[in-house]
Each structure stands twice: as structure tokens, then as C-alpha cells.
């Protein structure tokens, strides 16, 4: 028989004996803890925990949920249990700039990012070549003010039909509706081409250049109805100088965007991100 690794994530109001209760429940089934992280948010008195544990093969999900059920009820926990070897399915959305798409596909191909891309959706044809080279279905769905509702309905249907659990906006330059953003909260990650909060709108790197900034960056965050205000997962910055041109800024920005988005997606699919109101806890 082969042991299997599970990932348990939870949150609840903080009180004594949470850790002891969780680890005792895991010990009851003969499992061994491989990784553990926890955080107490004093401002909200919320407790967050992520545990990876190795359980005997004969212990299935039903047995695990039965052991965990009493503590879930006792502490009022929001709890998720996932197999560590499961490969999450994702939908990638892209517009004209395909650098983030290319980087995600590369990281998946070399095994650093464990995810299965079930579709690439775009409002332009630019990303078709890398998608089809990777053998992925490519959906060209142009968006106008007249068909936005219809195209979002198609996106939601695709998301549900493919069994995807995450939509990745890899420089997809269309604003999603409040309804879709709220419905899939925590399941859509966007890369914002700025170190939020900063220069919003068109040509952010040109705005940054005009203002003579010395640091540029990118932000990976969950999408919410409040544009570019969702809980932040990952960020990175890099120093720049007056000697660089706007095109140099764009080149540096493309590199940062690609890395930050890939890391944000990796953290999500490895169950390392827990939502904490308008913030995130990242283990």
C-alpha cells in the first residue's frame, strides 16, 4: 500500500486548544504531519492553519471527514481538505500581451507549477499560437458593451463544464462584471501591472516614467467587484533609474508581471492562501 498526502486548511475564531485538537485528530488515523503553519490575526481574533499530513492508503476522504467533523462543529471551522497530488484545472484568459501566458505554460511544462490548463480564452487572437503549440483549446471571444453579458455567461459555462477551480487573468484587459467577480470570489487571480496602489488606467509604465519613479512592480491579487482592490497574494518590485526609457520600463515590467503571476497561481493551487476579509494569509 502507498501512503497519501493530504492538505488541510482551516480558519475560525481563535480560542485555546485548536492546534492540539487538530493534531490529535490527525494522530488518531495514524497520519504523520509533514508540514504545519499557523497564524493568529489579533485584530479580528481569527485563527488560520495549514497542515500537510501523510495518511495510510486505507484512510480515505470519508474516514478523514468523519474524524474531523466533531472539531469542525465544536470550533465553527471553515475547513478544506485536498489531496496534495491532485492537479487543479485552470482557465487562462489573455488579451494582446502574451508574456504571462507563455511563462505560465513554461512553468507548467517543466513541472514547477502543478496545474492543468483546460482552456485559454481571449478577446484577441494574439495568444492562439502559444496555446495551440501547447495543445490547448483556444476560445476567441471578442467583448463589446453589447455582448459582455453573453460572453461572461459562456466563460462561466466553460469554467463549470471543464471542472476548473481557478481563472487566471494573464494580462486580460477587460474588466469583469461585478456579478461574475462576486460569484467567483477567491477563484479569479489577476496580475496588475503596477505595485498597488499606484498608477491605474492606461499605460501605467509611461505614467511611472513621467513621474520619475525609482521602483516599479506588479501585484497578483484576487478579483473583486472593486477594481484592482482585491486581496493581495504576491508582489514584487525592481529599482529603475532616469537612464531607462519607457520601453525599458515596459520590458522590466513584463518580466516582473510574469514571475509574480506564476508565484501567485502556485501559492493558490498549493492551498497556501487563505482569505482574511480584505487581506490574505499566505503560508
N, C-alpha and C positions, 0 to 999 in steps of 0.2 A: 504494500500500500504506500501511497505517496502523500506526504503532508501537504496542506494547502495554506496559503497566507491570506488573511482577511484584513481589511482596513475598517476600523470602527471610528466614526466621528460623532461627536455629541456636543450639545450645549444645553444649559439650564441655569436657573438661579443658583448662585453659589451657596453652599452650606457644608458643614462638616461631613466627612466620610464618603464623598463622591469617589475619589480615587481608590480608596480601599474597597468600596463596593464593586466598582468596575473590574479591578484586577482580581478580586476574589471570584467574581462570576466567570471570568476567563479561565482562572485556575481550575474551576470545577469541571470543565470539559477537557482538562488535560492539555490545554494550549500553552504555548510559550510566547511571551511578549518579545518582539523583535525590535520595536521602536515605539517610543512614547513621548508625547509633548502635551503640555497643558498651559492654560493662561486664565488668569482671573482678572476681568475688567472691573476694577474697583468703582469706576464712575457709574456703571449700570448694575453692578453686582452679578454679572453674568460669568459663567464658567464655561470654558471651551477645552476640548480634549480630542486628540487624535492618537489612536493606538493601532499599530500593525502587529498582528499576532499569528503564530503558526499553529494550526489545529490539526489533529489527526484526520485522515481522509473520511473516516466513518461519521464524523461530525458534520452534518450538512446545515444549510441555512435554517431549516425548520428547527433543528436542535438548538442552534445558536440563538435564534429569536425567542425560543421558549425560556432559555436561561436568562436572557437579557430583559424580558418583559417585566418582571417584578420591579427591577430598579428603574425602568423607564416610567412606570406608573408612580413609583414612590417619589422620584425626583422631578417628575414632569419634564422629562428629557425630550429634546428633538434629536433623534438618533438616526444615523445612516450606516448600513453595513454593506460592504462591497468586496468582491473578490479582487485581490491585488493583481492577478493575472488577466483580468478582464480588459479587453481593448475597447475603450469608448469610441463611439461613432460620432463624427463631427461633420458639419456642413461649413464650407468656407465661402465667404462672399467677398468679391473683389470688384474694383472699378477699372480705371485705366492703369494704375500703378501696380505692377505685379511682384515687386520685390519681396513683400511679406509672404505672399502666396508661395513663391519659389523657395523661400527659406523654410517655411513650414513643411513643404513637400520633401525638401532635402533632409531635414531633421527626422522626419518620419522614416524616410528611406534608409538612413544609417542607424536607426534604432534608438536614437537619443530621446525621441518623442514617441511614446506608445499611444497611437491613435489611428483610427481608420477613417479616412475621408470618404464619405459616401456620395458627395456631390460638391461641385463648385458652381456657384450661382453668381452671375454678373449682369450689370446693366450695360456692359460694353463687351466687345469681342477680344479685347487685348489678352485676357488670361487664357484663351482657349488652347494655345499651343502647349504651355506647360501642363495644363490639366490633362489634355489628351495624350501627351507624352507619358504621363503617369498612369494612363488607362482609366481616367476618372470621367464620370458623366459631367458634361458641361451644359448648364442651362443659361441661355441668353435671354434675360427678361428685362428689356428696357422699361424704365419707370418714368411716368409722366404724372402730372397732377390729376389727370383723368383716370389713370389705371392703377394708381398706387394701392388702393384697397384690394383690387383684384390680384395684383402681384404679391401682396403680402399674404393673401389667402392661399396662393399657390405655394409660397415659401413655407407657411405653417403646415400645409398638407404634406409637403416633401419632408419636412422635419419629422412629422409623426409617422409617415409611411416607412421611412428608412430606419426608424428606431434611433435616430440621433439624439444625443443628450446635450449637445453644445453647438451653437452657431458662432463662428469666428468672423468678425468683420476685419478682413485683412486689407485695410485702406479701401473699404466700401464707402463711397462718398454720397450715400443717400441717407437721410435721416429717417429712422424707423418711426412708425406711429406710436403714440402714447399707449394705445391698446396693446399692440404687439410687445412693446418694451415691458409693460407691466405684466403681461401674461407669461412671458418667458424670463422674468427677472431671475438673475443668477445663472442663466443658461445662454447668455449672449455676451461675448467679450469683444471689446473694441480696442483698437490701437489709436490713440490720439497723438497726432504729430506735434506734440508740444509737451513740455513739462508742466502739467496742470497745477494751479490755474495760471494761464498765460495767454499768449496771443491766439485768439479764436478767429474763426472765419477763414476767408480765402488767403492763400499764400502766407502762412504763418512764419516760414523761414525768411521771407522777404521782409515781413514786419519786424522780425527779430534783428535782421541785418540793419534795417533803417534805424532801429533804436540802439544799435551798437552793443547788443548783449554779449556777455562773455561766457555764458553757459546755455547750451541748448539741450533738448532731451525729448523723451517720449514717455507716454503713460498708457499702461494696459489696465483697463477697468471694465467692470460690468456695466451694461447698458441699462439706463432707467429713462422714464419719461422726461426727466430733467437733462437736457442735452449736455453731454460731457461732464456730468456731475455725479456719475455713478461710483460705487465703492471701488477704490483703487487696489489693484492686485500687485502691480510691479511698475517700477520707474527706473530710468537711468538718465544720466546727464553726461555731457562731454564739454570740455572747455574749447572755446573758439576765440579767434582774435580779429582785430581790424584788418589784418592782411588777407583774410579769406573773402571770396566773392559770394554773392547769393547762391550761385550754383554749387560752390564748395559747401555752403551750409546745407543745401538740399542733399548732397552726397553723404555728409556726415549724418544727417537726419535719417536717411534711408537705412543706413547701417544700424543705427540705434533702434529704429522702429522694428526692424526685422527681429533683432535679438530680444527686445522687451516683449513683443507679442508672443514669440515662441516660448519664452520663460513663463509668461502668464498662463498660456494654454497648458504647459507642462504641470504647473502648480495645481491648476484646476483638475486635470484628468487624474492626477495622483492623489486627489482628495485632500490637498493640503490647505485649501482656502475655505474658511468658514465665515459666513456673513454675520456681521455685528452691527445691525442697524445701517448707518450710512458708511460704515467702515468695514474692513476685513481683518480677520485674524489669519495670518499665513504661517503655517508650521513648516 
